[in-house]
Amino acid sequence: MKKKTLVLGASTNPTRYSYLAATRLVNYGHPIINVGLKKGEVAGVSIEKPETIHSDVDTITLYVGPRHQEELYDYILKTKPKRIIFNPGTENRELEEKANDLGIETERACTLVLLSTGEY
């Protein structure tokens, strides 16, 4: 099943995990929305600023550290994804609890590993 995924913290830098995840998600056939601070394009999809609330997102895969997440809480929670993947280094108990309270599943995992093991 294809899962529309919002890559939060998208980067045009090919050494960043968010870049690798966006590219691999597209390679696996998952539609993506790239959201970040800098303009650019990853895997053929433009990076947009965290302004437009998307209503049809299955998964948000998080590549923003906890120090910068608080300003994104509203954006993340209003998107109402089915799940949020907290990639290594993005773990945040407060955001996990807020998401769980709204019925959003949270997972501390690595998107790249989930894709490679067929668990995505």
MONOR-V772921 format. One record per residue. N is the residue number from 1. SS is DSSP state (A for helix, B for strand, O for the rest). Layout:
N_SS / N_SS
//
This chain:
1_O / 2_O / 3_O / 4_O / 5_B / 6_B / 7_B / 8_B / 9_O / 10_O / 11_O / 12_O / 13_O / 14_O / 15_O / 16_O / 17_A / 18_A / 19_A / 20_A / 21_A / 22_A / 23_A / 24_A / 25_A / 26_A / 27_A / 28_O / 29_O / 30_O / 31_O / 32_B / 33_B / 34_B / 35_B / 36_O / 37_O / 38_O / 39_O / 40_O / 41_B / 42_B / 43_O / 44_O / 45_B / 46_B / 47_B / 48_B / 49_O / 50_O / 51_O / 52_O / 53_O / 54_O / 55_O / 56_O / 57_O / 58_O / 59_B / 60_B / 61_B / 62_B / 63_O / 64_O / 65_O / 66_A / 67_A / 68_A / 69_O / 70_A / 71_A / 72_A / 73_A / 74_A / 75_A / 76_A / 77_A / 78_A / 79_A / 80_O / 81_O / 82_O / 83_B / 84_B / 85_B / 86_B / 87_O / 88_O / 89_O / 90_O / 91_O / 92_O / 93_A / 94_A / 95_A / 96_A / 97_A / 98_A / 99_A / 100_A / 101_A / 102_O / 103_O / 104_O / 105_B / 106_B / 107_B / 108_B / 109_O / 110_O / 111_A / 112_A / 113_A / 114_A / 115_A / 116_A / 117_O / 118_O / 119_O / 120_O
//
